[in-house]
């Protein structure tokens, strides 16, 4: 996940504020940056998904731990599914990043143009609303991504196994069996997940980047400034998002009955309560290590690609004039 840098926020240089990037360009650049980051971080997403589904609704110590820690889990996935198995769900992940972040960057850019981000709390509000809209639009792709990444050989299976053969095949199966609304099953967990993460990332990234710039440790236009901001931001994002991430994974991957209703959870609140009661509150942080290892690089790479692509777009605009 990545968040656009506010076009008129005090954290930016005067040149950036004077030459804002149009929302339509923000859409393309933001989606492209996040898709590039996704290629590198998708293996971590696969591992995180398996860890979050392991021991579903079972008390600690009552189930075999097929995946133990980050390194051992990577090895386990590679042995069971081959090296390419670490890129399971990549196509669906790219589709999700393009849809979700395209909408999110566009909406946030519009908020910057209207001056909302200049008002107290405006950055948080704009980031949260843009994130919620993006999560809703991208939900079908995230649904398929989760189910594809959970699939593996029977001896290493955790969670329900949906047996999809491809992204299009999964979308067709869900549409045929559950109807249009079935493609948005689990969106109730995805919207608060991205809303919280988007707001936390915006607040911490812009503040951290401004803090680094004020101390002049690095050249103002250096990509290292975005790198430092992304490193700090990823800590906050992982802490805020992981419980909602676990819930989203469970809601998206659960089996459904003939009416398309989930057989394990009735929604966000029901899922939270059942996890806490049957697995303990700490289960909401299952896969925290891989979650940070994924969110960290993804945030850093997204911010880096975003800043650099934005500079290129701004330079192109300047050359055109």
Steps between C-alpha positions, in 0.01 A plus 500: 500500500625847424368847554555810288704783641267801555543752225448805715611373840769694690725196489567551134733737330375818340569364155266205556226722639536738206479223242235254618453173315149464350276238667487290181880484493502421873269206427739351244818570697360373829363179352826440311715556808298256709495236227880521475528457877256207491728299272771507767280452809245241379701204643470659844124534446475126427683412823295749701173356367598145594600605853177691552288199399698249703309373803178669396251502793711248692661557839880541505680168529215293358612501137823419312705806409582441135640852467740624770644847469597687187805313369363153575169596338671618182682168481176310568314679220788446255517129583126448469427719196840560341679832477225636277258424783644801681338712229156343529222752444736751338264579212211558741731702724600726211134543405418592859786748531408665171129533581526586868790743481388655174172602664672593825765720346247672276264578788780619725636723225157657460494564877836675469370719218200610706726594790360239740848377595593852615238494774559347847452125471440532129781263406357224719146551374603512134719194537231302682223585250723437198610169652143388568392573142806326358446194721139469384591516131790255536322252729421232236867485400610471866245222553646297215859579603443370852336179382772429243779562751340264753490212251770236535552124522281315750784428742578873542146640470373756751156656479237411244630387159303649210680319214503789251707459186545866402390853578235506228388149593462605863299810411275294271446230766413753770267689263323180392459354850444813711392771259630854469491564875720196554789687339481752784474243779739600778506866404385581854845402624694650211362854525601562865833325431598740223331798668708462816818420311457784253439757775796375707731492200411849384545654843830327576656519153440869442607588857808277488607636162461859622695416818790355298499797263504752786812342648675515162666164552442420135476705180147639475421337165677171576309172475645419844255749656205295371680183608538628858136612513384164371704309758340692787154486346508123455530441876177690570319342206588145607389562860166652396416276206595149616185422706279614212727314259446174689123557502498583127693183416257289702188664351627471143614139527213345698271248328145606414166322487269476200366851567850652504501553877826436686499175699751612764447874553202730471706813444773720644379508862412130509843413363679717757303347789549141386873542447546656845286239674633187331858594411575779747549876436857450382364305203402837352873553451568169330757550229611837643864437408431415135232771497760763592760343271243534220354837599843645571658432159168563324458837669863594440502386137161659429607831652831489316345411162224756562736785580730423208216459249348822627827686452518363146142611427574845641817526291304394190238767571773759543668398173168526321464863609 
